Amino acid sequence: MTLSRRFTGDLRADALVALVVATALVGAFIFKQSLSAQTTPVADPNSGFALSLPSHWTINDDLPLDTFISAYNSRADSVYKSAIIGQSFLLDPDNPIDLDTIVDRLVERHGEELLGYHLLDIQSLAVAGAEARRIDYAFVAQPIDDPFMASPPVVVLAADVVIYTPAEYWVLTLSADEKIAAKEQNDFERIVESVSLPGR
């Protein structure tokens, strides 16, 4: 019986093939990393708040009031596409509300509006040198709400990052299917780290 041979017997040729394969793999990895590092700058035209999104994310054009960015990751491996929504709000200079009150109102609103809402954590942090809070929570979404479609509800992990200044504040809402949330975390962290505030 003849056994198939893994190598040609010519060590020089085998080494050359192995080198070419290894070089191709390293090149593909570097190319993939360079693509993932590319970003698209986005700015709030009213306040000057700016951030960068991964370049493969899709930006929505039709925006509701107070929303300056709405985008999603079309490559997300879920019917619920990982997303970001950015909103900006001016504070009343004669009677500004404080950051803790804003957080309390967001938590209360989510409890009223979101199905299966569950508050996970509230943390203090600084974003671009400004005081901020991160509200982590979960809720249930129905991404495809058509009868007879094989699309069960999705548990979503979300975070509101509330960035506060004495004149105005911004809310970045980041959300992803809980099954892929860990994979999306790097993109989410880079988005928050990219934030640039007006006058800072």
For each residue, the residues with C-beta under 8 A, 3 or more apart:
1:
2:
3:
4:
5: 8 9
6:
7: 11 14
8: 5 13 14
9: 5
10: 13 14
11: 7 14 15
12: 15 16
13: 8 10 16 17
14: 7 8 10 11 17 18
15: 11 12 18 19
16: 12 13 19 20
17: 13 14 20 21
18: 14 15 21 22
19: 15 16 22 23
20: 16 17 23 24
21: 17 18 24 25
22: 18 19 25 26
23: 19 20 26 27
24: 20 21 27 28
25: 21 22 28 29
26: 22 23 29 30
27: 23 24 30 31
28: 24 25 31 32
29: 25 26 32 33
30: 26 27 33 34
31: 27 28 34 35
32: 28 29 35 36
33: 29 30 36 37
34: 30 31 37 38
35: 31 32 38 55 56
36: 32 33 54 56
37: 33 34
38: 34 35 54 55 56
39: 52 53 54 55 190 194
40: 52 53 54 55 57 59
41: 50 51 52
42: 50 51 52 53 59 68 69 71 86
43: 48 49 50 51 68
44: 47 48 49 50 68 69 86 88 170
45: 68
46: 68 88
47: 44 68 88 168 170 198
48: 43 44 197 198 199
49: 43 44 68 86 88 170 195 196 197 198
50: 41 42 43 44 195 196
51: 41 42 43 69 86 172 191 192 194 195 196
52: 39 40 41 42 190 191 194
53: 39 40 42 57 59 69 71 84 191
54: 36 38 39 40 57 73 187 190 191
55: 35 38 39 40
56: 35 36 38 73 74 75
57: 40 53 54 71 72 73 74 84
58: 71 72 73 74
59: 40 42 53 69 70 71
60: 63 70 71 72
61:
62:
63: 60 67 68 69 70
64: 67
65:
66: 87 88 89
67: 63 64 70 85 86 87
68: 42 43 44 45 46 47 49 63 86 87 88
69: 42 44 51 53 59 63 84 85 86
70: 59 60 63 67 83 84 85 86
71: 42 53 57 58 59 60 83 84
72: 57 58 60 76 81 82 83 84
73: 54 56 57 58 76 81 82 83 184 187
74: 56 57 58 81
75: 56
76: 72 73 80 81 82 176 177 180 184
77: 180 183
78: 81 82 143 154 176 177 179 180
79: 143 144 151 154 177
80: 76 141 143 154 156 175 176 177
81: 72 73 74 76 78 143
82: 72 73 76 78 174 175 176 177 180 184 187
83: 70 71 72 73 173 174 175 176
84: 53 57 69 70 71 72 172 173 174 175 188 191
85: 67 69 70 172 173
86: 42 44 49 51 67 68 69 70 170 171 172 173
87: 66 67 68 170 171 173
88: 44 46 47 49 66 68 168 169 170
89: 66 168 169 170 171
90: 167 168
91: 96 97 166 167 168 169
92: 95 96 97
93: 96 167
94:
95: 92
96: 91 92 93 166
97: 91 92 101 102
98: 101 102
99: 102 103 131 133 162 164 169
100: 103 104 133
101: 97 98 104 105
102: 97 98 99 105 106 162 164 169
103: 99 100 106 107 122 133 135 162
104: 100 101 107 108
105: 101 102 108 109
106: 102 103 109 110 135 160 162 171
107: 103 104 110 111 119 122 135 137
108: 104 105 111 112
109: 105 106 112 113
110: 106 107 113 114 117 119 137 139
111: 107 108 114 117 119
112: 108 109
113: 109 110 117
114: 110 111 117 137 139 140
115: 139 140 141 142
116: 138 139 140 155
117: 110 111 113 114 137 138 139
118: 137 138 139
119: 107 110 111 122 135 136 137
120: 136 137 138 157
121: 134 135 136
122: 103 107 119 133 134 135 136
123: 133 134 136
124: 131 132 133
125: 132 133 134 161
126: 129 130 131 132
127: 130 132 161 163 192 195 197
128: 163 195 196 197 200
129: 126 197 200
130: 126 127 163 164 165 197 200
131: 99 124 126 163 164
132: 124 125 126 127 161 162 163 164
133: 99 100 103 122 123 124 125 160 161 162 164
134: 121 122 123 125 159 160 161 162
135: 103 106 107 119 121 122 159 160 162
136: 119 120 121 122 123 157 158 159
137: 107 110 114 117 118 119 120 157 158 159 160
138: 116 117 118 120 155 156 157 158 178
139: 110 114 115 116 117 118 155 156 158
140: 114 115 116 153 154 155 156
141: 80 115 153 154 156
142: 115 145 151 153 154
143: 78 79 80 81 151 154
144: 79 149 151
145: 142
146: 149 151
147:
148:
149: 144 146
150:
151: 79 142 143 144 146
152:
153: 140 141 142
154: 78 79 80 140 141 142 143 177 178
155: 116 138 139 140 177 178
156: 80 138 139 140 141 175 176 177 178
157: 120 136 137 138 175 176 177 178 181
158: 136 137 138 139 173 174 175 176
159: 134 135 136 137 173 174 175 188
160: 106 133 134 135 137 171 172 173
161: 125 127 132 133 134 171 172 173 174 192
162: 99 102 103 106 132 133 134 135 169 170 171
163: 127 128 130 131 132 169 170 171 172 195 197
164: 99 102 130 131 132 133 169
165: 130 168 169 197
166: 91 96
167: 90 91 93
168: 47 88 89 90 91 165
169: 88 89 91 99 102 162 163 164 165
170: 44 47 49 86 87 88 89 162 163
171: 86 87 89 106 160 161 162 163
172: 51 84 85 86 160 161 163 191 192 195
173: 83 84 85 86 87 158 159 160 161
174: 82 83 84 158 159 161 188 191 192
175: 80 82 83 84 156 157 158 159
176: 76 78 80 82 83 156 157 158 180 181 184 188
177: 76 78 79 80 82 154 155 156 157 180 181
178: 138 154 155 156 157 181
179: 78
180: 76 77 78 82 176 177 183 184
181: 157 176 177 178 184 185
182: 185
183: 77 180 186
184: 73 76 82 176 180 181 187 188
185: 181 182 188 189
186: 183 189 190
187: 54 73 82 184 190 191
188: 84 159 174 176 184 185 191 192
189: 185 186 192 193
190: 39 52 54 186 187 193 194
191: 51 52 53 54 84 172 174 187 188 194 195
192: 51 127 161 172 174 188 189 195
193: 189 190
194: 39 51 52 190 191
195: 49 50 51 127 128 163 172 191 192
196: 49 50 51 128 200
197: 48 49 127 128 129 130 163 165 200
198: 47 48 49
199: 48
200: 128 129 130 196 197
